[in-house]
Structure formats: structure tokens, C-alpha cells
Amino acid sequence: MAWQNPSAGEQLQQQHVACQVFPERLAQGKPQQGFLSGFFTNNQKCQLMLMKTLQTNPYVKLLLDAMKHSGCAVNRERHFSCEDCNGHVSGGFDASVSQIVLCQNNIHNQAHMNRVVTHELIHAFDHCRAHVNWFTNVRHLACSEIRAANLSGDCSLVNEIFRLRFGLKQHHQTCVRDRAILSILAVRNISKEVAQKAVDEVFESCFNDHEPFGRIPHNKTYARYAHRDFQNRDRYYSNI
């Protein structure tokens, strides 16, 4: 399924819903910013970091290949937007227009950009391959948030050490569950209990869905192996 733009009527119907799904993105579009302070600082840095991520990060390179293989080729200018965002959010996937928003005022280094792009590309991949109802089905959202937390490196040992959270039994699963709940609460006006229930209901199946990686990529080395395996798998199927 290719990335599709909603019709004008659908855009009008989904405008207020999109703001609920990604509330930090302003309803009227990109936030206004001063020419000098915006373009020559945050926006320029964001664009350069994005380009480096797309070209060099093994998580992202695999996801881009998988998107293309699934008929959803990603175009940097069309499917990414560096913007100023409200609050402390780092980025989001705006399903109403199939676009990844990168919060240029909150992403300050390359490692952070790598994680945000990877996380949001997993949402984009789910949007491409499945009929995800982002706007009304919290279980669908929960599943994608579980997958994003599990496969993006969000719960890597290094990141958890920086958060001063490590050493617990089954820590990776605990981290994935907690971060999925937090992500849901960040974009949905629902209680923590409702978010927890949605995550619990789909956790086992979604945690064990490792596509397109084939395994949990705990670090860049694992991601490189996963990318190699994906490329080999693609070549194998092409010869059948």
C-alpha cells in the first residue's frame, strides 16, 4: 500500500483528530518562525542531522528499504518536516498526511535525531503495511507504540542507564511497556488505566512482532546484521 494523501474532505474531517493524535503540532500547519533564527539555526541543523541519519544509521536504512519494498518509498522532502513544536516532544508521525514531524527546537544532537527518526519510521512502516486506525482504536496505537519502543533502541541499556533505570528482571519488557504507555498518554486524552489496559491486551503479540528487523536490534551492530539479513531475504525471494 502506497502512502496516500487524504482528500480535501477527509483532511477537514481529520484536522481536529490529527491535533489530538499529535497535539504539539499546530492545527494551522507549521509554526511561524523568524527567518534568521529559524532557518539558519534550528531548521538548518535539523535538516543536516536528518540527512546524516537517513544516509548512515543502520536502523533507519533497514526501515527505508522495508518501506520501499512494501510500496511506500520514503521521500525526504515529502515525508519529513522539521518544525518547532510545543512542549518537550521530540517528534511524531502525523498519520493524516503521512508525514514524520521532527521537532527542531527539541532535538539537539545526532544520537537523539537517530532515535526519533527510527521510532517514527516504525510508525510509518506500520501505517504502510497494516490498516492502522490511529484516530479511534487505542489498541492499534498501543501496538505500534510497543513495536516502536521495542525495535527503535529506545530501551537500550545505554539509554536506560542515562535514565537511571536498569538491573530489573525482564527489564527490556518493562521498559517497552512503560514507554508505550507514556507515548499513548502524550497523544491521547485518556486515563493511565485505559492506556495500560490497551497495552496489556496487545503486548504479547506486538512485542513479538519484530518486522522488518526479524529480531530485536539491541544496538547498531544488531541493526546492521538485521539489515544484511533483510537484504539477503529480499534477494532470495526475488529469485523464486
HELIX and SHEET records of a PDB file:
HELIX    1   1 ALA A    8  VAL A   21  1                                  14    
HELIX    2   2 PHE A   35  ASN A   43  3                                   9    
HELIX    3   3 GLN A   44  THR A   56  1                                  13    
HELIX    4   4 PRO A   58  HIS A   69  1                                  12    
HELIX    5   5 ARG A   76  HIS A   79  1                                   4    
HELIX    6   6 GLN A  110  ARG A  129  1                                  20    
HELIX    7   7 VAL A  138  LEU A  151  1                                  14    
HELIX    8   8 LEU A  157  PHE A  162  1                                   6    
HELIX    9   9 HIS A  171  VAL A  187  1                                  17    
HELIX   10  10 LYS A  192  PHE A  207  1                                  16    
HELIX   11  11 LYS A  220  SER A  238  1                                  19    
SHEET    1   A 3 PHE A  80  GLU A  83  0                                        
SHEET    2   A 3 GLN A  99  CYS A 103  1                                        
SHEET    3   A 3 GLY A  91  ASP A  94 -1                                        
END                                                                             
